[in-house]
Amino acid sequence: MSDTPRLDQRPEWTALKDHRARWQAHLRELFAADPERAERYVVRVGDLRIDFSKNLVTDETLALLRELAAATDVFGLRDAMFRGDRINITEDRAVLHTALRAPADAVVEVDGENVVPQVHAVLGRMSGFAERVRSGEWTGHTGRRIRNVVNIGIGGSDLGPAMAYEALRAYTDRSLTFRFVSNVDGADLHEAVHDLDPAETLFIVASKTFTTIETITNATSARTWLLEGLGGEEKAVAQHFVALSTNGEKVADFGIDTANMFEFWDWVGGRYSFDSAIGLSLMIAIGPERFRELLDGFRIVDDHFRTAPAESNAPLILGLLGIWYGNFFDAQSHAVLPYSHYLSKFTAYLQQLDMESNGKSVDREGRPVQWQTGPVVWGTPGTNGQHAYYQLIHQGTKLIPADLIGFARPLDELSGELKAQHDLLMANLFAQGQALAFGKTAEEVRSEGVPEEQVAHRTFQGNHPTTTILSPELTPSVLGQLIALYEHKVFVQGAVWDIDSFDQWGVELGKVLAKRVEPALTEGAEVPGLDPSTAALVAAYRELRK
Ligand SMILES: O=P(O)(O)OC[C@H]1O[C@](O)(CO)[C@@H](O)[C@@H]1O
């Protein structure tokens, strides 16, 4: 048994509990008492200006939170991560997604071997391949150039490239079509390929393990579709399928030539893998140079996280704010609300990053935790959300801290009136932050002549915390900065909560049970050990499908 004190028994935790018990201030009062907080509570990293002034904190709160971070040795674990120590303890692995964006002359060792040259070798191969596809030099089996790229993967092998493709659409080669297939529902693949010409289609099968049932099933069906379309010649596969994986053996078993495999390593977690070979579809879309800019963006935030003092360390501050709300205000969720259409898949990406990392209920030694861990992360582009669920954030009974993300300039893609709409978009972001923080008092409502019986309904309590992340423009580098910011925020929270943020045992049971239930559905076989409820569902399914 370890002598590490339990988190909730640390004096720093108790100090925060006491601080919370005394907490009364409304954001209106905090700003009235200290108008400077609008400037003081801002951190800058790279192109990101992170304004956390509309959070329920004072200098004292921030100091107490930093003391908790120091007591739990967040920076010690950070250094261990960057060094390549095996901090993913249940899988006994290093956690080195930061090595994926390290400069070529950096040295990051795993088991005494510098991994940076391998990273750059794969990046070089990816660049060469991406250029050949983009230029038309890489052709399909019939000699026609590739016009469609279909990424088949799920979880970390899908969400990153799919999100970033949307985010950076303005930088993509519009003469190519990109599709992302993840769902084992045959409808996903069907909709992705039904209007494509197999002779012009490249499948990228993305799977770290190359054993994931959804991906292997979809890849097998894609191969059938391709061969049917190209007259059944097996050797066509070589020109139309490439693999992204850590598992060369399984790639070969599937029938993809390992010469067409782009490798990554077990020290890259699936949800942290999109800047590895998993980004190949994105690299084809935006080109190797833009991809390198994206990596540079990640690196800016890595360097900041590694070196900035606690007072101005952006991922640390964001992580601690989340802890303040989740552990001391009982907030159950965290909303991420981008005011950018291009970021429409950003929150879905963060859901895996955050919830698969920190959805844990035992500490690093396997003891049940006595404190809340990862929040439910949710959200969609802000303006659409305003006309759907913002009502609950403004006037519901739950505390929902939110990040509002916006950009000063629209992309050059837009012109004329469409460009001018950007100010309206951003006016909405600013207005929401203001309304959430300051609300509208009953007196203000009355002064507008609202009848007394409606005053309560039209009053806005305010005091809802938001953090506003503003940057000049959504470039590849800025996207990399944003993702790294959240990666390290999640890291900080896992470190404080004393959980392993890098395993994902919680997704295993469902996978095993699905394999056990499937024969009952497809072959009508009896499945021993089904609970009565599931057995009844299976029976109803069999009856209904007749
Ligand atoms: O890349 P793979 O091995 O196919 O795994 C896909 C996803 O499945 C998970 O293991 C569980 O959902 C994720 O962590 C991972 O990103």
The ligand as a MOL file (V3000), in Angstrom:
LIG
                    3D

  0  0  0     0  0            999 V3000
M  V30 BEGIN CTAB
M  V30 COUNTS 16 16 0 0 0
M  V30 BEGIN ATOM
M  V30 1 O -7.1430 2.6080 -33.5130 0
M  V30 2 P -7.8400 1.4000 -33.0030 0
M  V30 3 O -6.9000 0.3930 -32.4190 0
M  V30 4 O -8.7080 0.8110 -34.0760 0
M  V30 5 O -8.7820 1.8460 -31.8230 0
M  V30 6 C -9.8170 2.7510 -32.0040 0
M  V30 7 C -10.3100 3.3190 -30.7110 0
M  V30 8 O -10.7750 2.2790 -29.8640 0
M  V30 9 C -10.4780 2.5750 -28.5080 0
M  V30 10 O -9.5130 1.6840 -28.0770 0
M  V30 11 C -11.6420 2.3970 -27.6170 0
M  V30 12 O -12.7620 3.0560 -28.0790 0
M  V30 13 C -9.9430 4.0050 -28.5560 0
M  V30 14 O -9.1070 4.3100 -27.5120 0
M  V30 15 C -9.2790 4.0340 -29.8760 0
M  V30 16 O -9.0360 5.3470 -30.2930 0
M  V30 END ATOM
M  V30 BEGIN BOND
M  V30 1 2 1 2
M  V30 2 1 2 3
M  V30 3 1 2 4
M  V30 4 1 2 5
M  V30 5 1 5 6
M  V30 6 1 6 7
M  V30 7 1 7 8
M  V30 8 1 7 15
M  V30 9 1 8 9
M  V30 10 1 9 10
M  V30 11 1 9 11
M  V30 12 1 9 13
M  V30 13 1 11 12
M  V30 14 1 13 14
M  V30 15 1 13 15
M  V30 16 1 15 16
M  V30 END BOND
M  V30 END CTAB
M  END
